[in-house]
Amino acid sequence: MSIAEFAFGPPDLDAAVGSTVTWTNSDDVTHSVFSADGALASPDLERGDTYSVTFDEPGTIDYYCDIHQYMRGTITVTP
């Protein structure tokens, strides 16, 4: 999953249970990856930093950058 030009790419992602998703910040500014339910809570990510999560349960997770809250994405985890 890329973080570039103040956007998550792709903004919507399907992943199977057991999959690991990794975000990589390619911007020159700091970003983060958070969800309201606490499933995602990255540290601040500088250029080149990564954040990975393995999804153990199906469901839909809406997430955002806590620094730039207009940056949003969705992960749908399927069985």
Secondary structure by P-SEA (a helix, b strand, c coil): cccccccccccbbbbcccbbbbbbbccccccbbbbcccccccccccccbbbbbbbccbbbbbccccccccccbbbbbcc
